[in-house]
Amino acid sequence: MRILKKLLLVLAIMLVALIAILAINTMRMRPEKLGEPLPAPPVDQAAVERLAAAIRIPTVSTEAGPAPDAVLDAFAAHLAASYPRVHAQLKREVVAGHSLLFTWPGSDPNAPALLLAAHQDVVPIEGDSARKWSHPPFDGVIANGFVWGRGTIDDKMSLVAILEAAERLLAKGVQPKQTIYLAFGHDEERGGSGAKAIAALLKARGAKIGLAVDEGYAVLDGVLAGVTRPIAVVGMAEKGYVSVELTASGAGGHSSMPTPDNAAVRIARAVDRLADDPFPARIEGLTGDMLTGAAPYMDWPLRAAIANRWLTAKLIERKLLANPRTAAALRTTTAPTIIAAGTKDNVLPQSARAVVNHRILPGDTVETVVARDRSVVADPNVTVRAIPGGHNPSRPASTASAEFKQLAAAIRTTYPAVPIAPGLVLGATDGRYYEPVTAASLRFSPMTMRPADLARFHGNDERIGVEDYMRAIGFYERLMGGQ
């Protein structure tokens, strides 16, 4: 009995110690002291009209190619007419046919330059989905406090806001200390050859660039589960990309006499194996950093769980994996997108093909992804190869860097009541091309995204709030050193 009492006492002490550790770790995650929200900025109706006019020019990139020359020329002409000071006082270059590079020399040639990137092109409207829009996607309608149309989120809003900010600063006679590059690719939605050419040109010239800012995350309001207030998430890196082609062959023949050697069956089994064997999930790197950064603003149970990931990692992982939006941040994803076989319903196909798209988590590479696919398929009669055009994950930037602090200062000044957290961008941006020529390529769009807005991205009813747009202009002014 005495031994049992001692054992119970030890267990009680251990339990109290565990509770104390959990509580201390949770209390260490204290919210930072934040300011009060700024009042709504005054509306510059002329600036809003210029954005709406930009939306009306359908600079649509497709798989077949970028927007027609005449359309891109019309867009460039609209920019020239709308921002005369930028075009008169900054050096303007046309790169790779239609991409634009503006150079604004700084007063200190030794200061690392700032590069602000955005893209001119937009994605197409799918099928007859235009009828599902509240306003036609290329009419640039201003209604109910929003500008509506394709490109208002991705990415003409940023491009035009950057030029609005530069035009205002030039009108005030502002001379930036650091050189500023404005880099506007024309085909980001189909791979970004324009941005790639701009980056190569800057590298060849030996440009010394500190911070590059491209599209990416935004101020997320109600998007992150459990976070009780809006939070600005800065993309510190982006996932890699590779599409893998699977091909198989078979004997063919008449469907009335089926054989085991069926190419369609072989390819279907290969795709099924890949779909049923996802890449391992891991809460580390930027995904873990984002959780840690957001935790002080979460409800208490979630905050406690994240503060004690050494104990709760598997529970957090299961919760995040239950939602496709958050699951994608934990692993290299596998998405079968194309399956093709056969030409007639009574003929056994002699060949079959499938394409599986992967978005690659930092830590994996194109090579390791393809090698794992071959291992999982485990069929010598199925060829597995990477389709050219893939790329590895980008280089993560540091929150301790001067470049992150420069961006964070502009965010805090624009959104003083909003905390900041790092994150991993799940899609591809032009920002990856600027990594070799910058100290840090970060991804942040100055707008507020709510859950309903996520579906507007490449979807229907894309729009930007007029108030959001005014704040975006102010953000770029501050980033360029105007305030």
C-alpha positions in Angstrom: 0.0 0.0 0.0 2.9 2.4 0.8 4.4 1.7 -2.6 1.1 2.4 -4.3 0.8 5.7 -2.5 4.3 6.7 -3.5 3.5 5.8 -7.1 0.3 7.8 -7.1 2.2 10.7 -5.6 4.8 10.5 -8.3 2.1 10.4 -11.0 0.4 13.4 -9.4 3.6 15.4 -9.4 4.3 14.4 -13.0 0.8 15.5 -14.0 1.1 18.8 -12.2 4.5 19.4 -13.8 3.1 18.6 -17.3 0.1 21.0 -16.8 2.6 23.6 -15.6 4.8 23.1 -18.7 1.8 23.3 -21.0 0.5 26.5 -19.3 3.9 28.2 -19.4 4.5 27.4 -23.0 1.0 28.7 -23.8 1.5 31.9 -21.9 4.7 32.6 -23.7 2.7 33.0 -26.9 1.6 36.5 -26.1 0.0 38.7 -28.7 2.1 41.7 -29.8 0.9 45.1 -28.9 -1.0 46.5 -31.9 -2.4 49.8 -32.8 -5.9 50.9 -33.7 -7.3 50.4 -37.2 -6.9 53.4 -39.4 -10.1 55.2 -40.7 -11.1 54.5 -44.2 -8.8 56.4 -46.6 -10.4 59.1 -48.9 -11.5 57.7 -52.2 -9.8 59.0 -55.3 -12.5 58.3 -57.9 -10.2 59.0 -60.8 -7.8 56.3 -59.5 -10.6 53.9 -59.2 -11.7 54.7 -62.8 -8.2 54.0 -64.0 -8.2 50.6 -62.4 -11.6 49.8 -63.9 -10.3 50.9 -67.4 -7.4 48.5 -67.0 -9.8 45.6 -66.2 -11.7 46.3 -69.4 -8.6 45.4 -71.5 -8.8 41.5 -71.7 -5.1 40.6 -71.4 -5.9 36.9 -71.2 -3.2 34.3 -71.3 -4.1 30.8 -72.3 -2.3 27.5 -72.9 -2.0 28.5 -76.5 -0.1 31.7 -75.7 -0.1 35.1 -74.1 -2.7 37.8 -74.9 -2.6 39.0 -78.5 0.0 41.7 -79.3 -2.8 44.3 -80.0 -4.4 43.7 -76.6 -1.1 44.0 -74.7 -0.2 47.1 -76.7 -3.5 48.6 -75.7 -2.9 47.8 -72.1 0.6 49.5 -72.3 -1.0 52.5 -74.0 -3.5 52.8 -71.2 -0.7 52.8 -68.6 1.2 55.4 -70.6 -1.8 57.7 -70.8 -2.8 57.2 -67.1 0.7 57.6 -65.6 2.5 60.3 -67.6 5.0 61.2 -64.9 6.1 57.6 -64.5 6.6 57.3 -68.2 8.4 60.6 -68.5 10.7 60.5 -65.5 11.5 56.8 -65.1 13.4 54.7 -67.6 11.0 52.4 -69.4 12.1 49.2 -71.2 10.1 46.6 -73.0 11.4 43.1 -72.3 10.5 39.8 -74.0 8.0 41.5 -76.3 5.6 43.0 -73.9 6.9 42.8 -70.3 7.7 46.2 -68.8 10.6 47.3 -66.6 10.7 50.8 -65.1 13.8 52.0 -63.3 13.7 54.9 -60.8 17.3 55.7 -59.8 17.8 56.3 -56.1 19.9 59.1 -54.4 22.2 56.5 -52.8 23.8 54.2 -55.4 25.1 51.9 -52.6 21.6 51.3 -51.1 20.2 47.9 -52.2 17.4 48.4 -54.7 13.7 47.7 -54.2 11.8 45.6 -56.8 8.0 45.7 -57.0 6.5 43.0 -59.3 3.1 42.4 -60.7 1.7 40.9 -63.9 -0.4 42.2 -66.7 -2.1 39.1 -67.8 -5.2 37.3 -66.4 -6.7 33.9 -66.7 -9.6 33.1 -69.1 -13.3 32.9 -68.2 -14.2 29.2 -68.2 -16.8 28.1 -70.6 -20.1 29.9 -70.2 -19.3 30.9 -66.6 -19.6 34.6 -67.4 -23.3 34.3 -66.9 -22.7 33.5 -63.3 -20.9 36.8 -62.6 -22.8 39.7 -61.0 -21.2 41.9 -63.6 -19.6 41.0 -66.9 -15.9 40.0 -66.2 -14.3 42.5 -68.5 -16.7 45.4 -68.1 -14.8 46.9 -65.1 -18.0 47.8 -63.4 -17.8 50.0 -60.2 -20.7 49.1 -58.0 -21.6 48.6 -54.3 -18.2 49.7 -53.1 -16.2 47.3 -55.4 -14.5 47.2 -58.7 -15.6 44.0 -60.5 -13.8 42.0 -63.1 -11.0 39.6 -64.0 -7.7 40.9 -62.6 -9.1 42.9 -59.7 -7.5 40.3 -57.3 -5.0 38.6 -59.7 -3.1 40.8 -60.4 -3.9 44.1 -62.1 -4.9 45.6 -58.7 -1.3 45.5 -57.5 0.2 46.6 -60.8 -2.1 49.7 -61.1 -1.7 50.5 -57.4 2.1 50.5 -57.8 1.9 52.9 -60.6 -0.7 55.1 -58.8 1.7 55.3 -55.8 4.7 56.1 -58.0 2.8 58.8 -59.9 1.8 60.4 -56.6 5.3 60.4 -55.2 6.7 61.9 -58.4 4.0 64.6 -58.2 5.3 65.4 -54.7 8.9 65.6 -55.9 9.9 62.6 -53.8 13.4 61.2 -54.6 13.8 57.7 -53.2 17.0 56.8 -51.4 17.2 53.3 -53.0 16.7 52.6 -56.7 13.3 51.2 -57.4 12.5 48.7 -60.2 8.9 48.2 -61.3 8.7 44.8 -63.1 5.5 43.9 -64.9 5.6 40.5 -66.6 3.0 39.9 -69.4 2.6 36.1 -69.2 2.7 35.0 -65.5 -0.4 32.9 -65.9 1.4 30.6 -68.4 4.8 30.3 -66.8 6.2 33.8 -66.6 8.8 34.0 -69.4 8.6 37.8 -69.3 9.5 38.0 -65.6 12.3 35.4 -66.2 13.7 37.6 -68.9 13.5 40.7 -66.7 15.4 38.9 -63.9 18.1 37.7 -66.4 18.5 41.3 -67.7 18.9 42.7 -64.1 21.4 39.9 -63.3 23.4 40.7 -66.4 23.6 44.3 -65.4 24.8 43.4 -61.9 21.8 45.0 -60.2 22.0 44.9 -56.4 18.5 44.3 -55.1 17.6 43.9 -51.5 13.8 43.3 -51.3 11.5 42.1 -54.1 7.7 42.1 -53.4 5.3 40.1 -55.6 1.8 38.8 -55.2 1.1 36.1 -52.7 -0.6 36.2 -49.4 -2.7 39.1 -48.1 -4.5 40.2 -44.9 -6.5 37.1 -44.1 -9.7 37.6 -42.2 -11.5 34.5 -41.1 -9.5 32.3 -43.4 -7.1 30.7 -40.8 -9.1 28.3 -38.6 -9.3 29.5 -35.0 -7.6 32.9 -35.6 -9.8 35.5 -33.9 -8.7 38.6 -35.9 -7.3 39.5 -39.3 -3.7 38.5 -39.8 -1.2 39.6 -42.5 0.6 36.5 -43.9 3.8 37.1 -45.9 4.9 34.4 -48.3 8.5 33.7 -47.5 8.8 31.1 -50.3 6.6 29.2 -52.7 6.1 25.5 -53.5 7.7 23.9 -56.5 5.9 22.4 -59.4 6.1 19.4 -61.6 3.6 17.5 -63.8 4.4 13.8 -64.2 3.3 11.9 -67.3 2.4 8.2 -67.0 2.2 6.2 -70.2 1.4 2.5 -70.8 0.8 0.3 -73.8 -1.2 -2.9 -74.4 -1.9 -5.4 -77.0 -5.2 -3.9 -78.1 -7.9 -5.9 -79.8 -11.7 -6.3 -79.9 -13.6 -5.5 -76.7 -15.5 -8.8 -77.1 -12.4 -10.7 -76.2 -10.7 -8.6 -73.4 -7.2 -9.5 -72.3 -5.3 -8.8 -69.1 -2.9 -6.6 -71.1 -5.2 -3.5 -71.1 -3.4 -0.2 -71.3 -6.4 1.7 -69.8 -6.5 -0.7 -66.8 -2.7 -0.4 -66.3 -2.8 3.4 -66.3 -5.8 3.5 -64.0 -4.1 1.3 -61.5 -1.0 3.5 -61.6 -3.0 6.7 -60.9 -5.0 4.9 -58.2 -1.7 3.9 -56.4 -0.4 7.5 -56.5 -3.7 8.9 -55.2 -3.9 6.4 -52.4 -0.3 6.9 -51.2 0.1 10.7 -50.6 3.4 12.2 -49.6 4.1 12.3 -45.9 2.8 15.3 -44.0 5.1 17.4 -41.9 4.5 20.4 -39.6 7.8 22.1 -40.0 9.5 24.9 -41.8 7.3 27.8 -43.0 4.1 25.9 -42.2 5.2 25.5 -38.6 6.3 29.1 -38.5 2.9 30.3 -39.7 1.2 28.3 -37.0 3.5 29.8 -34.4 3.0 33.3 -35.7 -0.8 33.0 -35.7 -1.1 31.1 -32.4 -1.2 34.1 -30.1 -4.4 35.2 -31.9 -6.1 31.8 -31.8 -8.7 30.6 -29.3 -7.2 29.2 -26.2 -7.4 25.4 -26.9 -5.7 25.9 -30.3 -3.1 28.2 -28.9 -2.2 25.7 -26.2 -2.0 22.9 -28.7 0.4 24.9 -31.0 2.5 26.1 -28.1 3.1 22.5 -27.2 3.6 20.9 -30.6 6.1 18.5 -29.0 3.1 16.8 -27.5 0.2 17.6 -29.8 1.8 17.5 -33.3 -0.2 14.5 -34.5 -3.4 16.0 -33.3 -2.7 19.3 -35.1 -1.7 17.4 -38.2 -4.9 15.5 -38.3 -6.9 18.7 -37.9 -5.0 20.4 -40.7 -5.2 17.4 -43.0 -9.0 17.3 -42.7 -9.3 20.6 -44.7 -7.9 20.7 -48.3 -6.9 24.4 -47.9 -4.6 23.6 -44.9 -3.6 20.1 -45.9 -1.8 21.4 -49.0 0.6 23.3 -46.7 1.7 20.1 -45.0 2.9 18.0 -47.9 3.8 17.7 -51.5 0.4 17.4 -53.1 -0.6 14.8 -55.7 -3.4 15.7 -58.1 -4.3 13.5 -61.2 -5.5 16.0 -63.8 -5.6 14.1 -67.2 -6.4 10.5 -68.1 -6.8 9.5 -71.8 -7.1 6.1 -73.5 -9.0 4.6 -76.4 -10.7 5.9 -79.5 -13.8 3.7 -79.8 -16.1 1.9 -77.3 -15.5 -1.6 -78.7 -11.7 -1.3 -79.2 -9.2 -2.2 -76.5 -6.8 0.7 -76.3 -3.2 0.1 -77.3 -1.9 3.1 -75.3 -3.0 5.1 -72.3 -1.7 8.3 -70.7 -2.2 10.2 -67.5 -0.8 13.4 -66.0 -0.4 13.9 -62.3 0.4 17.4 -61.0 2.6 17.9 -57.9 3.1 21.1 -55.9 6.4 20.5 -54.1 7.0 21.3 -50.4 10.4 22.7 -49.5 12.6 19.8 -48.6 11.4 17.8 -51.7 12.7 18.3 -55.3 11.5 17.5 -58.8 13.9 14.6 -58.8 12.8 13.1 -55.5 9.1 13.5 -56.4 9.5 11.7 -59.8 11.6 9.0 -58.1 8.9 8.4 -55.5 6.2 8.3 -58.1 8.1 5.5 -59.9 8.5 3.6 -56.7 4.8 3.9 -55.8 3.6 3.0 -59.3 5.9 0.0 -59.2 5.0 -1.2 -62.7 7.8 -1.7 -65.2 5.3 -1.4 -68.0 4.3 2.1 -67.0 6.7 4.9 -68.0 7.0 7.8 -65.5 8.6 11.0 -66.6 8.6 14.6 -65.6 7.1 17.0 -68.2 9.5 19.8 -68.9 8.8 23.1 -67.3 8.7 22.1 -63.6 10.8 23.8 -60.9 12.0 23.2 -57.4 10.6 25.0 -54.3 11.9 28.5 -53.9 14.5 29.6 -51.3 12.8 30.5 -48.0 13.6 34.0 -46.8 14.2 34.8 -43.1 12.0 36.9 -40.8 15.2 38.2 -39.2 16.3 39.8 -42.5 16.3 43.5 -43.2 14.1 42.9 -46.2 11.4 41.3 -44.2 11.5 44.1 -41.7 11.2 46.7 -44.5 8.1 45.0 -45.8 6.7 44.4 -42.3 7.1 48.1 -41.5 4.9 49.1 -44.5 2.3 46.5 -43.6 2.2 47.7 -40.0 1.8 51.3 -41.1 -1.0 50.4 -43.4 -2.7 47.9 -41.2 -1.7 48.9 -37.6 -4.2 46.6 -35.9 -3.1 43.5 -37.8 -0.4 41.1 -36.7 2.1 39.6 -39.2 3.0 35.9 -39.7 5.2 34.1 -42.3 3.8 31.6 -44.7 4.4 29.3 -47.6 2.7 30.2 -50.9 1.1 27.1 -52.4 0.9 28.3 -56.0 3.6 29.7 -58.4 4.4 33.4 -58.8 6.9 35.4 -60.8 8.6 36.0 -57.5 10.6 32.8 -57.9 12.5 34.3 -60.9 13.8 37.2 -58.9 15.3 35.1 -56.1 18.7 34.8 -57.8 19.0 38.6 -58.1 17.6 39.7 -54.7 18.4 39.2 -51.0 14.8 38.3 -50.4 11.8 37.7 -52.7 8.7 38.1 -50.6 5.0 37.6 -51.5 2.3 39.9 -50.2 -0.7 41.6 -51.8 -2.1 44.6 -49.9 -5.7 43.6 -49.7 -8.0 41.8 -47.3 -9.2 38.3 -48.2 -12.1 36.7 -46.5 -13.3 33.0 -47.0 -15.8 34.0 -49.7 -13.0 35.8 -51.6 -10.9 32.6 -52.0 -13.3 31.2 -54.5 -13.1 34.5 -56.5 -9.4 33.9 -57.2 -9.4 32.5 -60.7 -13.2 32.0 -60.2 -16.4 33.9 -60.6 -17.2 37.4 -59.4 -13.6 38.5 -58.9 -13.6 42.0 -57.2 -11.7 44.4 -55.0 -13.2 46.8 -52.5 -12.6 50.4 -53.3 -11.5 51.0 -49.7 -9.0 48.1 -50.0 -7.7 49.6 -53.3 -7.1 53.0 -51.7 -5.2 51.2 -48.8 -3.1 49.3 -51.4 -2.0 52.6 -53.1 -1.0 53.9 -49.7 0.9 50.7 -48.9 3.0 51.0 -52.0 3.7 54.7 -51.3 5.0 53.8 -47.9 7.1 50.9 -49.2 8.7 53.2 -51.8 9.6 55.6 -49.0 7.0 58.2 -49.5 5.7 58.3 -45.9 
